[in-house]
Each structure stands twice: as structure tokens, then as C-alpha cells.
């Protein structure tokens, strides 16, 4: 399924880029390359038979509008020069070395498919799960459809105060009739229809002013048919002194404060708990309780109080990690592919022809300057940041020089001396010379040489 290396010679005027990963970051990277103005062909490789990644298997089934972004991806897939190859496991079925021999550049856009562990005793007990696995299960992900969740307990605990945790809590809190009006997987609907869960605890380490909740998603809990959101009022006097100018956090805090004043009268409750750090999970043949440390700050000391919650179900939602890929550098401690400004790196040095496109790697390629620099670097075959800066500076100098010359010629400046226009004319010539020097010189000859030397 991989194009032959000989096709590089057949398309000598075009650059070839392979994108590993068929999710949102992969499609946006493809769009940026195809709209760069360069002659680029993009091949996208996805391990699953179908594209769209988190949009297909990560967005909550009761949020259909968020999935409409796939229409944008459909339009990108129809652009000239784009091809999609599903069911290809790069790093396993096809090696990175084989892929590099066929393309000028590789863009890694595999996202963060691995859940981070709490690393507490008892985390592997039956009944303790990763929230990401549960999300993939109810969305019908083929790798997770076989999982079995026991919803026989009346208490469930979710660790984490982000939007994924809210998704898990909301799915657990909805009635079967509410879930039927979503695009939840049929096997998940059947299992959740017999759920006995009544109390859902959303637990976080920090205070209510430091959550990562979206106010719009919190609002959905106020509209549930048979579940009340519950927040204890005594949480609010202990707000942090510097919550920061985050309007989203302020809106979420206002929603939580509103929850604290609502009466609870429905059969199910979703309880928001703060200031608790998990320290262990206990149980005989499965989860029976989870233990926390509660931090209480006094005038001069910080006291810790042990808190236990009885439960039969625990979901951990404390972040994600990139998955290691054979042939690609990986930082096991941080769970990322190390990179320098979006270029994969090893030993502190950027690797030629290898790039990343994902927010988990600390690089937002959609930022304007970085976006232009990376597209320019990929389509001009390992052009260094120094060269990129030289070209951009030359363009800026040329534009400023032309504006100044036209201004003087039009009478907007003093023309008493020929020194000024003469100097500007010399700058213009230097700018043109710099652009000429920075042009790609017989790019295919460079590509063939680098492929032969195994530098790509």
C-alpha cells in the first residue's frame, strides 16, 4: 500500500509527505501542506480502517454537533494530492525506515491514545478503569468493544476535573431513554440500560476555582432528566487567592456555585468533590472503596485528613500520553515524542525529515508563524530555521525598501540627496540576492542524495 520509492523520480517537481495518524491534527496538517502554495502530495496512514480519530471515537455520543467537524475533513480529503490509507499500522506492519525511504518528510500525528495511571495501590483491581477506555467502549472503538463494565454497584467515582471526566459522569447519569437519542454504541446502550449506579462522585485535587470544566458542559448536568448535580457550599470559602484571568474558569465556577444552591430531589446524584488526592483503592475480589488525602490549610500548618468513599466502580481521568512507535524517539517519563519546535529530536538534535503535529507535544502548529515555518521547512526539504529566518527577513526588507522608494518618488519624502534612494536601491538588490541564494537548488538531486545516504 506504500508508494514505491521509484515514484520519487516520476514526480520530480512535487514533494511527498506522509502523515501518520488520521485524526484531527493529521487532517489539519494535511490541509496546511496542500494549501501551502508548494507542489505537495500528502499520503495519510491510519492504523484503523476509518479516519477521524477522536472525532469518531472520543467525542461524547450526546454531542453530535462536535462531530460535524468531520465534514471539514471530508473536504480536505477531496483536495488534489491527498490520499488515505486505512488499516496500516506504521511501526509494526510498515517500519519507519521503509516509510522514510519513500517520502521527503514524515509528520507524526498519532495523538495521545494512552491513559496516564494514578500509580496508587489497587489501581489494577477489577472495577478500576481508565476513563479513556470507557469513552472508546461506548463510542464503538474496535479495540475496546470487548471490554466488560460492571454497573451493579450504586456508587461510582471518577478521578479528574476535566471535560472527559464530565463526559463519563454524564453518560453514567443519563437514563436509557436519554441515551437512546444519541449515537452511543448499541452494546453500551444495552449494558447501561441495566445500570444500578445512583451516586457519581467527580473528585479532584484542587479547588472549585481551578477545574478544567467547560461551563457549557456543566450546564448540561442541570438539564439531566433524573440526576441532580450536587456541590457542598462549604467548598467555596476556600478559593485560591490568584485564580487568574480565565473567563472560562470563572463561568465554570459560577455554575458550580449555582449547583451548591440547588435542592437535590432526583434519584441519581452527581457529587463534585474538591481537595482530595487519591492514595489507594481497596477491595477483596474487586473495588470496594477508594482512599484519599484531604489537604486542609490552617494559619501556619497544612493538615491531612484521610477520606474513604465506598464504591464499586472507579474511572481515572487524569490525562493522556503519546504511544511509543518503533523507530521514533520517545520520552517514557513524560509520555511524549521529544521535539524541538515541532521537529522530532534525539539527543537534543532535530532529526531531518521528521515532524510532529499535536498539542500534547507542546507544539501548536496552527499558530501563524510556526505554521508557516513548518510548512516552509517540510516543502523545502530540511531547510533550517536560520534559512527560513533569512528568507522571511529578506522578503520584509524588500517590501520595506519598495515602499520607501515609491514614497520618495511620489514626493512624500525628501529627495534632495541621492544617498537615501541609492542606499535603499542597494538594500533592494541585497534582498533579491538573499532570496536567490535561499532558493531550492535542484531539490530532487538533494532528495536522491539524502535517501541514498539514509538521512531521510
N, C-alpha and C positions, 0 to 999 in steps of 0.2 A: 504493500500500500504506500510505501515511501517512494517518492520520485527518485529516479536514478541520478547518480552523480553526473553522468554524461549530459543530463539535461541542462546543467550549468552552462555548457558550451553552446547549447542550442538557443539559450535565452541570454546571450552575452550582454544585451542592453538593459536587462532587468535584474533587480536584486531579489533574492529569495529569502524569506524569513519564515521560520517555523515557530508557532506559538503552542506551548504545551499547556493545555487546560482550556476547557470550553465553557468557562463561567463568565460572569460579567467583566472582570478585569481583562480576560483574554479577548473578548469581543471589542472592548473599548480600545485596547492596544491595537487590534487589527484595524479598527476604523481610523485611528490616528495615523497608522502607516499608510493605509490606502488613500488617505486624503492629504498626504504629506507633499504632494506635488512631484514626488520621485516615481520612477518606474519600479514598482514593488509588486511582487506576488507573495501572498500570505497563505500558508497552509496551517490549519489548526488541527491539533491532535488531542483527542479526549479519550480517557480510559473507558468511560461508559458509552453505550451505543447512542446516547442522545446528548445534546448540548444543554447549556443554560445553567449548569451548576446549582448554586444556592437559590437562584430564582425558581428553579423547578423543585428542588428538594430541601430548601431551607426556609423559604417564606411560609408563614403560617397559612393553613388552608382557609382560614376565615378572613384573609387579607387578599382577595383576588385582584384588587387594583394594583397592588405592588407587583404582581406577576405580569402586568400589561407591558412592563419594560421589555419583555421578550419580543414584542413587535419591533422594537428598535433593533434588536439583534437579528431578527429576520431580514430587515432591510440591509444591515451590514453584510449578512451572508450572501445577499444578492449582488453585492458590488463586484465589478470586474476584478479578477485577480485573486478572489477568495475561494478557498476550498476547505471542506470539513471532512476529517477522517475520524469516525467514531469506532469504539472498541479497540483502540490501540493503546496499550499500557507502556508508555515510554519509561525506560529504565528497567523494565522486565522483559517484555516481548521484543522491544526495539531498544538498543543501547543508545546512550547519549552520544557516544563516539560515532556510531553509524549515522545518527541524525546530523551531527555537526559536519560530517563529510559531504552532506547533500545540500547544506544551506549556508548562506553568508552569515546569518545570525540566528540565535535561538532566544526566545522570550519565555521565561518561566512564569506561568500564571495559574498555578495549581491551588492557590488559596491556602486555607488553614483547616484541613479536614480532620485533624486530631484534637481531641479534647484534652485540656490540662487537668491533671489529677490534683485532688486536695492534699494527697500524701499524708493521710491520717490512718491510724489503726482501724481495721474493719471496713475499709473502703471497698474491698473485693467481696463482701458478703452478698449473698443473694438478696435482691431488693434494693441494692445500691447501684445506680446507673449514671451515665453521663447524659446531660440534657441534649447534647448534640445527637446522640444515638436515638433518643426518643423522638426528636424532631424529624430525623431521617426516616424513622419507622412509620410515623403517622403520615408522612408525605409519600410513602411508597418507594423509597430508595431500594434498589435491588440488593444492595449489600446488607441491609438491615431489616428486610421484611421478615426474616426468620426469627427475630427476637421475640421473646415472650415476657410480657409485663404482668405482674400480679397486682390487680387493683382491688384485692379483697380487704385490705386494711382501710380504716377510716381516717387515718392521718397520713399525709404526705408532706415531706419537707424538700424545699428547693433552695439550694445554696447559691446565692448570687443576686445582685440587684441590677441586672441589665435587661434589655428587651427580650433576649432569648428566654430568660427566666420568666418574664411576663407571658410569653407565648405558651410555655409549658403549663404555667398555672391556669391560664385562660382555657386551654384545651381540657385540662382536668376539671375545671369548674363548670363547663357548659353541659347542658342537658343533651341527651341523644337527639332530641328534636332540633336543637340549635345546630348540632354538628352535622345533621343530615343536609342542611342548607349550605354546606361548604364543600370543597373538593377534597376532603380528607379521604385517605385510602380506605377501601371497604373493610379490610381486615382490622384496621384500627378502630373504625366505627363500631364494628361488632364487639370488639373487646371493651371499648369504653362504655358501650351501652349497658354493661353489667357492672360498672364500677361502683364500689361502695365508699369511695373517698368522700368525706364530708368536710374535713378541715385541711386546708392547704396553707402551709407556712412558707412565706418568702423571707429568707433570712440573709442579712448582710452584715459585714464587719463594721461599716461606717454608719453615720447618722442619716436621717431623712433628707438632709440638705446636700448629701454627697452621693446620691444614687446616680445611675446611668439610665434611668427610666425616661421614656418619652411621654410627655403629658398626654398626647393623643391616645397612646396605648393604655395609659392608666384610666383614662376616661371610659374605655370600653368595659372596665370592671364595674362601673356604676350602672351599666346597662344590661348586665347579665340577668337571665330570667330567674335563676334560683340560687344565686350566690351573692353574699354581701362582702364588700371589701372592708377590712377592719384594721384600724391603726389606734394604738393606745395613746391617749392625749399626753401622757407624761413624757413621751419621746421629744416633744417639741421645745421645752425649755433648754435642752442640752444641745442647741445648734452650734456649729462651728463658728468661730469669730470671723473667719475670712472665707465665706462660701464662694466668692469670685463672681465676676460679672457674667454669669451664664444664664441667659434668659430661659433656656430650655429647662435648666435645673430649677429655676425659680417657679416656672409653671408646674413642674412635677411636684415641687414642694407644696405649692398651693393646693394641688389635687389631693396629696396625701393628708394635708391639714383638713380638707373637706371630708375625707374618709373618716377622720378621727371624730367628727361630729355627727356622723350618720348612725342611726339605730340599726341593729342587726336583727332581722326577723325572718330571713330565708333559711332554707335547710342547709345550705352549704356556706362556709366562710373562707375567705382568703385573708389570712392574717399577715401583715407586714411587720417584721421584727428587725431591730437595728442594734448595732454594737455587739454582735455575737460572732466569735471566731470558732469554727469547728475544730475539735481536738480528738474526736474519735467516734466510731459507730460501734454499737454493741448489739449482740443477739446470739442466740443459740444456732439454729439452722438457717437464720436469715436476719434481716434488720428488725430490731425491736425498739431501739432508741438511738438518738444521736446526742452527743455531748458537746457543749460549748463553753467557752470562757467569755464572761461579760466584763467589759472594762468600765469601771466607774471612776471618774476623776473627782478627787476632793481638793481641798485647798492646797495641800502640799504633797499628797501622795496619789498614786493610782492603784486602786484595789481591783482584784479579780474575783469574780463570783462564778461558781460552777452552775451551769444551767443544763437540764436534761429535758428533751422532748421525746415523748413516746410516739413512735411512727412505724409503719411497715414498708415505707417507700421513700427513697432519697434520690434526688436528682442534683448533680453537681453542674453548675453553670458558671464557671469562673474563668473562661477564656479558652482560646484555641491555639494550636501550634501548627506550623507547616509540617508536612510529612517528608521524611528523607527520601531522596531519589538517587539511585545508584549512578555515580558519575557526576553528581552535583555537590559542591561543598555544603555542609550542614553543621549548624551550631546546636549541639544537643542540649546545652544548658539553657539557651534562650528559645529554642524551638523555631529558629528561622534559618533561611539561607543567607549567609553573610554577603553583604553587598556594599559597594562604595558608590553612592549617588545613583543607585539603580543598576549598576553593573556588578554581576556576581564576582565575588572576590575570594581569594585563598591566600593566607599568609599576609594579609594587608595589601595585596596587589590585585587590581582588576584583571579578570580573565577576558581575553579577547573573544568577541562574538557572542557573549552570554549576558543576558539582561533579565531583569525581574520586573513584574508589573503586578503589585499587590500592596494594599495598605498595611497588611500585617508586617511587612518588611520595613516599615518606616519610610517608605518612599511613595509619594503621591505623584504619579507620572502625569496626572491630569493638570497639575499646576502649570501655568503657561510656559514659563521659561524652561523648566525641566522637561516638559512635554516636547518643546521644540528641540531642545538639546539632544534628547534621546532619539527622537525620530531622525534628526540630522546625523547622529552618530551611527545609528543602525544602517541607514540607507547610504552612508558614505564609507562603510566598511572600516570599522575600528578607528574612526577619526577621534583623536584625543580631545579632552576638554580644552586644552591650550589652543588647538587648531580651531575648535568651534568658537572660542572666545575671540580669536584673531579675525575670523570671518565676520562675526557679528560686529566687532569694533570697526572693521573696515567698511562695512555697509553703513554704519552710523556716521562715520567720518565723511563718507562720500555724500550722504544725504545732507548733512550739515553744510558741507562745502558748497554744494549746488545751491542750496537755499541762500547762502551768503552771497554768492556770485550774482544770482538773479536779483537779490535785494539791492546790491550796489548798482547793477546795470539799470535797474528801474528808478534809480535816484533816491532810494531810501537810506543810502549811506554815503559817506564821503569818498569821492574818487580822486581827490587831489593828488594822491600818491599812488604809483603803480605797485608799491611794495605790498599792500594788502591783497589786491586781486592776484598779484603774482604768487604770493605765499599760498593763497587758497588754491590756485591752479596746481601748484606743486603738490599740495596735500591731496588733491583730487587724483593726480597721477599716481601718487604713492598708494592710495586706496585701491585704485584699479589694479595696480601691480600686486598688492597683497591678495586681492580676490583671485587674480590669475594664478598666483603661486599656490593658493589653497585649493585649487580645483582638483577633482579626482583624476589621476593620471592613469589612463588605460586600466580601469578598475578590474576588468576580468583577468588581466595578466596578474594583478596583485592577488586576486582571489585564488587563481590556479596555483600560484606560487605558495600561498599560505596553506592551501589544502594539502599540497604535496609535502610541506614541512610539518603537517599536523598541528598547525597553530589554530585552526578553527575546530 
